[in-house]
Amino acid sequence: MEIRIATATDWPGIWPFLHEIVSAGETYTWPRDIDEGRARQMWLVPLPGRTVVAVDTDGTVLGSAKMAPNQLGPGDHVANASFMVAPWAAGRGVGRALGRHVLDLARADGYHAMQFNAVVASNTRAVALWRSLGFEVVGRIPEGFRHPTEGHVDLLVMYQRLGGPGQPPRAAG
């Protein structure tokens, strides 16, 4: 598996599983009926953000992640990221590899921390993965997500500090 910066030609490999995941309504706060154009605009982020893909040896897209500043201006030193793995590629280490890669990108870009704003608490595999990669739950929005089968479930805010106390601030992008 190779992880690299996504290009426009990767979109046809991303859209089918992104659409499946978002339409299921179990893990993403996006509209379940999002159209392809809007999804592409939201996933293939402009600089200073970046979108990456994990591809198999034959070029098949196994998963993707996007990273960008969590806030603008004085809050742009904290990164935010989102991850999707094709359901048929689950259990192959794609999510873990993408997580490590994006954390390395964030460190290289000088971000002080990474924050996930809305991890669905019932997505136990994702919560366990992020904890294993050093994230902690720093906040909880009670019943902040309408799950299609479990009803209202909590959203978690997860955080990881990336740099030491002497790390210089991230350059504005």
C-alpha positions in Angstrom: 0.0 0.0 0.0 1.2 3.5 -0.9 -0.1 6.7 0.6 0.3 9.8 -1.5 -1.3 13.2 -2.2 -4.6 12.7 -4.0 -5.1 14.1 -7.5 -8.3 14.9 -9.4 -7.9 11.5 -11.2 -8.3 9.7 -7.8 -11.8 11.1 -7.3 -13.6 8.2 -9.3 -11.9 5.8 -6.9 -12.9 7.8 -3.8 -16.5 8.7 -4.6 -18.1 5.2 -4.5 -17.0 4.4 -0.9 -17.4 8.0 0.3 -20.9 8.0 -1.1 -21.7 4.6 0.6 -20.3 5.7 3.9 -22.0 9.1 4.0 -25.3 7.7 2.7 -25.3 5.1 5.5 -25.5 8.0 8.0 -23.6 6.1 10.8 -20.3 7.9 11.0 -20.3 11.3 9.2 -22.1 14.5 10.0 -22.5 15.2 6.3 -25.9 15.2 4.6 -26.8 11.6 3.7 -28.0 12.8 0.3 -25.0 14.8 -0.6 -24.4 15.1 -4.3 -21.1 14.2 -5.9 -20.1 17.8 -6.8 -20.5 19.0 -3.3 -18.8 15.9 -1.8 -15.8 16.4 -4.1 -15.6 20.1 -3.1 -15.6 19.2 0.6 -13.2 16.2 0.3 -10.5 17.5 -2.1 -9.5 20.4 0.1 -7.5 23.4 -1.2 -4.1 24.4 0.2 -3.0 24.7 3.0 -5.1 21.6 3.4 -4.3 18.3 1.7 -6.1 15.2 0.7 -4.3 11.9 0.5 -5.2 8.4 -0.8 -4.0 5.0 0.2 -3.7 2.9 -2.9 -3.1 -0.8 -3.5 -0.3 -2.0 -5.8 -2.7 -1.9 -8.8 -3.7 1.7 -8.0 -7.1 0.9 -6.5 -8.0 3.5 -3.9 -8.4 1.8 -0.5 -9.1 4.8 1.6 -8.5 8.6 1.8 -8.0 11.3 4.3 -8.1 15.1 4.3 -6.3 17.5 6.6 -6.7 21.3 7.0 -6.5 23.9 9.7 -9.3 23.3 12.2 -9.9 27.1 12.4 -8.8 30.3 10.7 -6.5 33.0 11.9 -5.2 32.5 15.4 -6.6 29.0 15.5 -4.8 27.7 12.4 -2.0 26.0 14.3 -4.4 23.1 15.2 -5.1 20.7 12.4 -8.3 18.8 11.7 -8.6 15.6 9.7 -11.2 13.2 8.3 -10.7 9.7 7.2 -12.6 7.1 5.1 -11.7 3.6 4.3 -13.5 1.6 1.6 -15.7 -0.9 3.5 -14.4 -3.8 1.5 -10.8 -2.8 2.6 -11.6 -2.7 6.3 -9.4 -4.6 8.6 -6.3 -4.3 6.4 -4.6 -1.5 8.4 -5.6 1.2 5.9 -7.1 3.5 8.6 -4.1 3.1 10.9 -1.7 3.8 8.0 -3.7 6.9 6.9 -3.8 8.1 10.5 -0.1 7.8 11.0 0.6 9.4 7.6 -1.6 12.4 8.3 -0.2 12.9 11.8 3.3 12.9 10.2 2.1 15.5 7.6 0.7 17.7 10.4 3.9 17.6 12.3 6.0 18.3 9.2 3.7 21.3 8.5 4.3 22.7 12.0 0.9 22.1 13.5 0.9 22.1 17.3 -2.0 19.7 17.6 -4.7 17.8 15.8 -8.4 17.9 16.8 -11.3 15.8 15.6 -14.5 17.8 16.1 -17.1 15.1 15.7 -16.2 11.4 16.2 -19.4 9.5 16.5 -19.2 7.6 19.9 -20.9 4.5 18.5 -18.1 4.2 15.9 -16.1 2.2 18.4 -13.5 1.0 15.9 -12.6 4.6 15.0 -12.5 5.7 18.6 -10.2 2.7 19.5 -8.0 3.5 16.6 -7.6 7.2 17.4 -6.9 6.3 21.1 -4.2 3.9 20.0 -2.6 6.6 17.9 -2.4 8.9 20.9 -5.7 10.9 20.8 -7.7 11.6 23.9 -11.4 12.5 24.3 -11.4 16.1 25.5 -15.1 16.8 25.0 -18.5 15.1 24.5 -21.6 16.5 22.9 -24.4 14.5 24.4 -26.8 13.1 21.8 -25.1 15.3 19.2 -25.6 12.8 16.3 -28.7 11.3 14.9 -27.7 7.7 14.1 -30.1 5.9 11.7 -30.5 2.8 13.9 -29.2 3.8 17.4 -31.0 7.1 17.7 -29.2 10.0 19.3 -25.6 9.2 20.2 -22.8 11.3 21.6 -20.2 13.1 19.4 -16.7 13.1 20.8 -14.1 15.8 20.4 -10.6 14.1 20.3 -7.3 15.8 20.6 -3.6 15.1 20.3 -0.7 17.5 20.9 1.9 17.1 18.2 4.7 19.4 19.1 6.7 20.1 22.2 6.5 23.3 24.2 9.3 24.9 22.2 7.8 24.1 18.8 7.5 27.3 16.7 4.0 28.4 15.6 2.7 27.1 12.3 3.3 29.5 9.5 0.1 31.1 8.2 -0.9 29.4 5.0 
